[in-house]
Amino acid sequence: MKLKRFLSIMLLSIFIINCINPSYVNATETKDSNETEEDYSKYWPKGPDVDADSAILMDLSTGLILYEKNSHKEQYPASITKIMTSLLAIENCSMGEIVTFSHDAIFGIESGSSHIGIDVGEKLTIEQCLYAIMLASANEVSWGVGEHIAGSLPDFAEMMNARAKELGCLNTHFVNANGLHDDNHYTSAYDMALISRQAMQYSTFRKITSTKRYTIPPTNKHENDNCFLNHHQMLYGYKYPQYEYEYCIGGKTGYTTKAGSTLVTFAAKDGVELVCVVMRANGAASAKNEYTDTTSLFNFGFENYKKYELTDDSIASEESPLYTTYSPFFNAEASPLKVGKNACVLLPNGAKFEDAKQSISFNDNIKLKDGENVIGTISYTYAGKTVGSTDIIFEKQPASNLVITQNTKVVESKEVTSSNRFNLKPIIIIGIIAVIAILVWLYFHFNGKKRRNSRKFDLRF
């Protein structure tokens, strides 16, 4: 009997210890965990048929893929390459920097390819160059910008490939800045969506890609204005007005004989922003082409998906591990935590926000600085896919000197050094074990004493 009671108490102790720091997952499981990726497909809308050899439709905010066809197949990109060129220019230059065009930049491009008539020695600002690259698809300007940034076109190509790798591209290898054909210059629809999504993080790129007409004033080589139009017909259908799309907010065209028609397009409706990439499509002269394919995919995306905004309340809950007796700095009434900008979840129509599985993770051993600090991530999954994620941001006040340590604890410290970082969990566990040991001892002590007294009483009678 004693053994049974003792084992019961010890099992209860182990249970209590394991409950001290459970992993934090606040979710509604709506799908069978044994379902395969093929099983999950029934929860997602089926997209339209497109003629392009490769295509992808991706949500800009979450990165959720709404449609794909041969999205990882290597293709020649043609001039949509220039999105990467523009991205590197924005990330490495100020808009006022002056580009001086070399002989190679002017005469190195193919005869008859798109250009804006720049002369050797002509000077343009980076900002003017970007408009020429994105609107008029100027090949000589792309070359000149590559030389300006890296010193030579081969060195710039190395930068392009390194940046592509950083973005998670899987099937990309660039050899030039403009996309003129080279057998070793290729990418995929998926990779171009990643590159384009990153470019749209910059307001400068957004402004340029959405511009329909731009004028470069007289330069050191030309006395007259140089005016050109955006080639993208879904944004500005000066050539094919039937392809204008009211929700289009920019993009980039591309074409070479070997690449066929390529197209990257951005569109926004009801707060949802999408990027569509089609590669090796038919030309605009055919009934089914890059513009009709893109329009069909956008309509599919906007009609079948709904956006849910995430607020700071997503992490400011009493159930969060930051709001426990072991993290007294935080409180639900005045939370210093907030989610990142443009935080949202995208779900197919018919699914509710509660159907998405939420998980929160906090980074380990962060040295907090004054102001905003990224301390973790909140993400949502639905039917096998991540449908939204964002940073968790902690805003540290100058008077508070804190270190976030393992297991989501927040520890106040006089000096932020390794010797001051500690974890409360071992102390709590030791304390609980000590209390349980005392309770067990008291139980057996008083129970034994009671039985001894009972025996004495029996002897008297």
C-alpha positions as CSV (number, residue, x, y, z in Angstrom):
1,M,0.0,0.0,0.0
2,K,2.8,2.4,0.8
3,L,4.5,1.6,-2.5
4,K,1.4,2.4,-4.5
5,R,0.9,5.7,-2.7
6,F,4.6,6.6,-3.2
7,L,4.5,5.8,-6.9
8,S,1.3,7.9,-7.4
9,I,2.9,10.9,-5.8
10,M,6.1,10.6,-7.9
11,L,4.1,10.2,-11.1
12,L,2.2,13.3,-10.2
13,S,5.5,15.1,-9.6
14,I,6.8,14.2,-13.0
15,F,3.6,15.4,-14.6
16,I,3.8,18.8,-12.9
17,I,7.5,19.2,-13.9
18,N,6.7,18.5,-17.5
19,C,3.9,21.0,-17.5
20,I,6.2,23.8,-16.4
21,N,7.4,24.8,-19.9
22,P,5.1,23.3,-22.5
23,S,5.7,24.2,-26.2
24,Y,3.4,27.0,-27.2
25,V,1.0,26.0,-29.9
26,N,-2.5,27.7,-29.9
27,A,-4.3,26.1,-32.8
28,T,-7.3,24.4,-34.1
29,E,-6.4,21.2,-35.9
30,T,-8.8,20.8,-38.7
31,K,-6.8,18.3,-40.8
32,D,-5.8,14.7,-40.2
33,S,-2.1,14.7,-39.3
34,N,-1.7,11.5,-41.3
35,E,-2.9,13.2,-44.5
36,T,-0.3,13.3,-47.4
37,E,0.4,16.2,-49.6
38,E,-1.8,14.7,-52.3
39,D,-4.7,14.4,-49.7
40,Y,-4.2,18.1,-48.8
41,S,-4.9,19.1,-52.4
42,K,-8.6,18.8,-51.9
43,Y,-8.5,21.8,-49.6
44,W,-7.0,24.1,-52.2
45,P,-8.8,25.6,-55.3
46,K,-7.7,24.3,-58.6
47,G,-6.4,26.9,-61.0
48,P,-7.1,27.5,-64.7
49,D,-5.3,25.9,-67.6
50,V,-2.6,28.2,-69.1
51,D,-0.7,27.8,-72.3
52,A,2.6,29.1,-71.0
53,D,5.2,26.3,-70.5
54,S,5.9,27.5,-66.9
55,A,3.8,29.7,-64.6
56,I,3.4,30.6,-61.0
57,L,1.0,32.8,-58.9
58,M,2.4,33.9,-55.5
59,D,1.0,36.1,-52.7
60,L,3.4,38.9,-52.1
61,S,2.7,39.2,-48.4
62,T,2.9,35.6,-47.3
63,G,4.8,33.9,-50.2
64,L,2.0,31.4,-50.5
65,I,1.9,29.7,-53.9
66,L,-1.6,29.8,-55.2
67,Y,-0.9,28.1,-58.6
68,E,2.1,26.6,-60.3
69,K,2.9,24.8,-63.5
70,N,6.5,23.6,-64.2
71,S,7.5,26.3,-61.7
72,H,11.0,24.9,-61.2
73,K,11.8,24.2,-64.8
74,E,14.8,26.0,-66.1
75,Q,13.9,28.6,-68.7
76,Y,15.5,31.5,-70.5
77,P,14.2,34.6,-68.9
78,A,15.0,37.3,-71.5
79,S,14.3,40.8,-70.2
80,I,12.6,39.9,-66.9
81,T,16.3,39.5,-65.8
82,K,16.2,43.2,-65.4
83,I,14.2,42.9,-62.2
84,M,17.3,41.4,-60.5
85,T,19.4,44.2,-62.1
86,S,17.1,46.8,-60.7
87,L,17.0,45.1,-57.3
88,L,20.8,45.1,-57.0
89,A,20.9,48.8,-58.1
90,I,18.4,49.8,-55.4
91,E,20.2,47.8,-52.7
92,N,23.7,49.0,-53.6
93,C,23.3,52.6,-54.9
94,S,21.8,55.9,-54.0
95,M,19.3,57.3,-56.6
96,G,21.5,60.3,-57.3
97,E,24.7,58.4,-58.2
98,I,25.9,59.1,-61.7
99,V,26.5,56.3,-64.3
100,T,28.9,57.0,-67.1
101,F,28.3,54.7,-70.1
102,S,31.3,52.8,-71.5
103,H,31.9,51.7,-75.1
104,D,31.2,48.1,-74.2
105,A,27.8,49.0,-72.7
106,I,26.7,50.8,-75.9
107,F,28.1,48.5,-78.5
108,G,28.1,45.2,-76.6
109,I,24.3,44.6,-77.1
110,E,22.7,42.9,-80.0
111,S,21.8,45.1,-83.0
112,G,18.1,45.7,-83.0
113,S,17.5,44.8,-79.3
114,S,15.7,47.3,-77.1
115,H,17.6,50.5,-76.1
116,I,17.0,54.2,-75.6
117,G,19.9,55.6,-77.7
118,I,22.5,56.2,-75.0
119,D,25.9,57.4,-76.3
120,V,29.4,56.6,-75.1
121,G,30.3,58.9,-72.2
122,E,26.7,59.9,-71.5
123,K,25.8,60.4,-67.9
124,L,22.5,59.4,-66.2
125,T,21.5,59.1,-62.5
126,I,20.7,55.6,-61.1
127,E,17.1,56.7,-60.8
128,Q,16.9,57.6,-64.5
129,C,18.6,54.3,-65.4
130,L,16.0,52.3,-63.4
131,Y,13.2,53.9,-65.3
132,A,14.9,53.2,-68.6
133,I,15.5,49.6,-67.5
134,M,12.1,48.8,-66.2
135,L,9.9,50.7,-68.6
136,A,11.8,50.7,-71.9
137,S,13.8,47.5,-71.2
138,A,17.0,49.4,-72.3
139,N,19.7,46.8,-72.7
140,E,22.6,49.2,-72.9
141,V,21.5,50.9,-69.7
142,S,21.3,47.6,-67.8
143,W,24.9,46.8,-69.0
144,G,26.1,50.2,-67.8
145,V,24.4,49.9,-64.4
146,G,26.0,46.5,-63.9
147,E,29.5,47.9,-64.7
148,H,28.8,50.8,-62.4
149,I,27.9,48.6,-59.5
150,A,30.5,45.8,-59.8
151,G,33.2,47.2,-62.1
152,S,32.6,44.6,-64.9
153,L,29.7,42.6,-66.3
154,P,31.1,39.2,-65.1
155,D,31.5,40.6,-61.6
156,F,28.0,41.9,-61.7
157,A,26.7,38.5,-62.8
158,E,28.4,37.0,-59.7
159,M,26.6,39.4,-57.6
160,M,23.3,38.5,-59.3
161,N,23.9,34.8,-58.6
162,A,24.9,35.3,-55.0
163,R,21.8,37.4,-54.4
164,A,19.6,34.8,-56.1
165,K,21.0,32.1,-53.8
166,E,20.3,34.3,-50.7
167,L,16.7,34.6,-51.8
168,G,16.3,30.8,-52.0
169,C,16.5,30.5,-55.8
170,L,17.0,26.9,-56.9
171,N,17.5,26.9,-60.6
172,T,19.1,30.2,-61.5
173,H,22.3,31.2,-63.2
174,F,22.8,34.7,-64.7
175,V,25.7,35.8,-67.0
176,N,24.5,39.3,-67.9
177,A,22.5,42.2,-66.6
178,N,19.9,42.5,-69.4
179,G,18.8,39.0,-70.3
180,L,20.0,38.9,-73.9
181,H,20.3,35.2,-74.8
182,D,23.1,33.1,-73.5
183,D,22.8,29.3,-73.1
184,N,24.2,29.6,-69.5
185,H,21.7,32.4,-68.6
186,Y,18.6,30.8,-67.1
187,T,16.1,30.8,-64.2
188,S,12.7,29.4,-63.3
189,A,9.2,30.8,-62.7
190,Y,9.5,30.1,-59.0
191,D,12.9,31.8,-58.7
192,M,11.7,34.9,-60.6
193,A,8.7,35.1,-58.2
194,L,11.2,35.1,-55.3
195,I,13.3,37.8,-56.9
196,S,10.3,39.9,-57.8
197,R,8.8,39.5,-54.4
198,Q,12.0,40.9,-52.8
199,A,12.1,43.8,-55.3
200,M,8.5,44.8,-54.3
201,Q,9.7,45.3,-50.7
202,Y,11.2,48.6,-51.8
203,S,9.0,51.6,-52.4
204,T,11.4,52.9,-55.1
205,F,10.9,49.7,-57.1
206,R,7.1,49.9,-56.6
207,K,7.0,53.5,-57.8
208,I,9.1,52.8,-60.9
209,T,7.4,49.6,-62.0
210,S,4.0,51.3,-61.8
211,T,5.0,54.3,-63.9
212,K,3.4,54.4,-67.4
213,R,5.6,57.1,-69.0
214,Y,8.9,58.7,-68.1
215,T,11.1,61.5,-69.5
216,I,14.8,61.9,-69.1
217,P,15.7,65.6,-69.5
218,P,18.7,66.7,-71.7
219,T,22.0,65.2,-70.7
220,N,25.7,65.9,-71.5
221,K,25.2,64.1,-74.8
222,H,21.7,65.0,-75.9
223,E,20.0,68.4,-76.1
224,N,16.4,67.0,-76.2
225,D,14.2,65.1,-73.7
226,N,14.2,61.3,-74.0
227,C,10.6,60.1,-73.4
228,F,9.6,56.5,-73.3
229,L,6.6,54.3,-72.3
230,N,6.2,51.3,-70.1
231,H,6.1,48.2,-72.4
232,H,3.8,46.2,-70.1
233,Q,0.4,46.2,-71.8
234,M,-1.5,45.1,-68.7
235,L,-0.4,48.3,-67.1
236,Y,-0.5,50.6,-70.1
237,G,-2.1,49.2,-73.2
238,Y,-0.9,51.7,-75.7
239,K,-0.2,48.9,-78.2
240,Y,-2.7,46.3,-77.1
241,P,-5.5,48.1,-75.1
242,Q,-7.5,44.9,-74.8
243,Y,-5.0,43.5,-72.4
244,E,-5.1,46.3,-69.9
245,Y,-5.9,45.0,-66.4
246,E,-7.5,47.3,-63.9
247,Y,-5.7,45.8,-60.9
248,C,-2.2,45.7,-62.4
249,I,0.4,47.7,-60.5
250,G,3.5,47.0,-62.5
251,G,5.7,44.3,-64.0
252,K,8.3,43.5,-66.6
253,T,8.1,42.1,-70.1
254,G,10.6,39.9,-71.9
255,Y,11.2,38.3,-75.2
256,T,13.9,36.6,-77.3
257,T,13.6,34.1,-80.0
258,K,14.8,31.3,-77.8
259,A,13.1,32.4,-74.6
260,G,9.7,33.1,-76.2
261,S,7.6,35.6,-74.3
262,T,8.2,36.0,-70.6
263,L,6.3,38.2,-68.2
264,V,6.3,39.2,-64.6
265,T,3.2,41.1,-63.4
266,F,2.1,42.6,-60.1
267,A,-1.6,43.2,-59.2
268,A,-3.5,44.3,-56.1
269,K,-7.2,44.0,-55.2
270,D,-9.0,44.2,-51.8
271,G,-5.7,44.4,-49.9
272,V,-4.3,41.2,-51.6
273,E,-1.1,41.7,-53.7
274,L,0.0,39.0,-56.1
275,V,2.9,38.4,-58.4
276,C,2.4,36.2,-61.5
277,V,5.3,34.9,-63.6
278,V,4.8,33.2,-67.0
279,M,7.6,31.8,-69.1
280,R,7.8,30.5,-72.7
281,A,4.4,31.8,-73.5
282,N,2.9,32.6,-76.9
283,G,3.4,36.2,-78.1
284,A,0.7,38.9,-77.8
285,A,-0.4,38.4,-81.4
286,S,-1.9,35.0,-80.6
287,A,-5.3,34.5,-78.9
288,K,-3.8,32.7,-75.9
289,N,-0.7,34.6,-74.8
290,E,1.3,35.8,-71.8
291,Y,-1.3,38.5,-71.0
292,T,-4.3,36.2,-71.2
293,D,-2.6,33.6,-69.1
294,T,-1.7,36.2,-66.5
295,T,-5.1,37.7,-66.4
296,S,-6.7,34.2,-65.9
297,L,-4.3,33.5,-63.0
298,F,-5.0,36.8,-61.3
299,N,-8.7,36.4,-61.6
300,F,-8.4,32.9,-60.1
301,G,-6.3,34.2,-57.2
302,F,-8.5,37.2,-56.3
303,E,-11.8,35.2,-56.6
304,N,-10.7,32.2,-54.5
305,Y,-8.6,33.6,-51.6
306,K,-9.2,35.9,-48.7
307,K,-6.8,37.9,-46.6
308,Y,-6.9,38.1,-42.8
309,E,-4.8,40.8,-41.1
310,L,-2.8,39.9,-38.0
311,T,-2.8,42.3,-35.1
312,D,-0.7,42.6,-32.0
313,D,-3.4,40.7,-30.1
314,S,-2.2,37.6,-32.0
315,I,0.7,37.3,-29.5
316,A,-0.7,39.4,-26.5
317,S,-2.6,36.5,-24.9
318,E,-2.6,35.2,-21.4
319,E,-1.7,31.8,-22.9
320,S,1.6,33.0,-24.4
321,P,4.7,31.7,-22.5
322,L,5.7,35.3,-22.1
323,Y,2.7,35.9,-19.9
324,T,3.5,33.6,-17.0
325,T,4.7,34.0,-13.4
326,Y,8.2,33.2,-14.7
327,S,8.3,36.3,-17.0
328,P,7.0,39.0,-14.8
329,F,8.3,41.8,-17.1
330,F,5.4,41.2,-19.5
331,N,1.7,41.8,-18.8
332,A,-1.3,41.6,-21.0
333,E,-2.5,45.1,-20.2
334,A,0.6,46.9,-21.5
335,S,2.3,44.6,-23.9
336,P,5.6,45.8,-25.4
337,L,5.2,43.1,-28.1
338,K,3.9,43.6,-31.6
339,V,3.8,41.8,-35.0
340,G,5.8,42.9,-38.0
341,K,4.4,45.2,-40.7
342,N,1.9,43.9,-43.2
343,A,1.3,40.8,-41.2
344,C,-1.4,38.7,-42.6
345,V,-2.8,35.2,-43.4
346,L,-4.1,34.2,-46.8
347,L,-6.7,31.4,-46.9
348,P,-8.9,29.9,-49.6
349,N,-12.6,30.8,-49.6
350,G,-14.5,28.5,-47.3
351,A,-11.7,28.2,-44.8
352,K,-12.0,30.2,-41.6
353,F,-9.1,32.0,-39.8
354,E,-9.6,29.6,-36.9
355,D,-8.8,26.7,-39.2
356,A,-5.2,27.8,-39.5
357,K,-2.7,26.3,-37.0
358,Q,-0.8,29.0,-35.1
359,S,2.7,28.4,-33.8
360,I,4.9,30.9,-31.9
361,S,8.7,30.5,-31.5
362,F,11.1,32.8,-29.7
363,N,14.7,33.2,-30.6
364,D,17.4,32.2,-28.0
365,N,19.9,34.4,-26.3
366,I,19.0,37.7,-27.9
367,K,20.9,40.8,-26.7
368,L,18.3,43.4,-26.7
369,K,19.1,46.9,-27.9
370,D,17.0,50.1,-27.3
371,G,14.1,50.3,-29.7
372,E,12.6,47.5,-31.8
373,N,14.1,44.0,-31.5
374,V,13.0,40.9,-33.5
375,I,12.7,38.2,-30.8
376,G,10.7,35.5,-32.6
377,T,8.3,34.4,-35.2
378,I,4.5,33.8,-35.4
379,S,3.4,31.6,-38.3
380,Y,0.2,29.9,-39.5
381,T,-0.2,26.7,-41.5
382,Y,-3.3,25.3,-43.3
383,A,-3.6,22.0,-45.1
384,G,0.1,21.4,-45.4
385,K,1.2,25.0,-46.4
386,T,2.4,28.0,-44.6
387,V,-0.3,30.7,-45.1
388,G,1.3,33.5,-43.2
389,S,4.2,34.4,-40.9
390,T,5.7,37.5,-39.4
391,D,8.3,38.7,-36.9
392,I,7.5,39.2,-33.3
393,I,8.9,42.6,-32.2
394,F,9.8,43.7,-28.7
395,E,10.3,47.4,-28.2
396,K,12.9,47.9,-25.4
397,Q,12.8,51.1,-23.4
398,P,16.2,52.6,-22.6
399,A,15.8,52.1,-18.8
400,S,15.3,48.4,-19.2
401,N,18.3,46.1,-19.7
402,L,17.1,42.6,-20.6
403,V,18.3,39.4,-22.2
404,I,16.0,36.8,-23.7
405,T,17.3,33.3,-22.9
406,Q,16.3,29.8,-23.9
407,N,12.8,28.5,-23.4
408,T,11.2,32.0,-23.9
409,K,12.2,33.3,-20.5
410,V,12.8,37.1,-20.1
411,V,15.5,37.8,-17.5
412,E,16.3,41.1,-16.0
413,S,20.1,41.7,-15.9
414,K,22.3,44.5,-14.7
415,E,24.9,43.8,-17.4
416,V,24.2,42.0,-20.6
417,T,27.0,39.4,-20.3
418,S,27.1,35.6,-20.5
419,S,27.7,35.4,-16.8
420,N,24.4,37.2,-16.1
421,R,22.3,35.0,-18.3
422,F,20.5,32.3,-16.4
423,N,17.5,30.1,-16.8
424,L,14.8,29.9,-14.2
425,K,13.6,26.5,-15.1
426,P,16.2,24.5,-13.2
427,I,15.6,26.5,-10.0
428,I,11.8,26.0,-10.4
429,I,12.2,22.3,-10.9
430,I,14.5,22.0,-7.9
431,G,12.0,23.9,-5.8
432,I,9.1,21.7,-6.8
433,I,11.1,18.6,-6.2
434,A,12.0,19.9,-2.7
435,V,8.4,20.7,-1.9
436,I,7.2,17.3,-3.1
437,A,10.0,15.5,-1.1
438,I,8.9,17.4,2.1
439,L,5.2,16.5,1.4
440,V,6.2,12.8,0.9
441,W,8.2,12.9,4.1
442,L,5.4,14.5,6.1
443,Y,2.9,12.0,4.8
444,F,4.9,9.0,5.9
445,H,6.0,10.6,9.1
446,F,2.5,11.5,10.4
447,N,1.0,8.3,8.9
448,G,3.6,6.2,10.7
449,K,3.1,8.1,14.0
450,K,-0.6,7.6,13.7
451,R,-0.2,3.8,13.4
452,R,2.2,3.7,16.3
453,N,-0.3,5.6,18.5
454,S,-3.0,3.2,17.4
455,R,-1.0,0.2,18.5
456,K,-0.4,1.7,21.9
457,F,-4.1,2.2,22.3
458,D,-4.8,-1.4,21.4
459,L,-2.4,-2.7,24.1
460,R,-4.1,-0.7,26.8
461,F,-7.3,-2.5,26.1
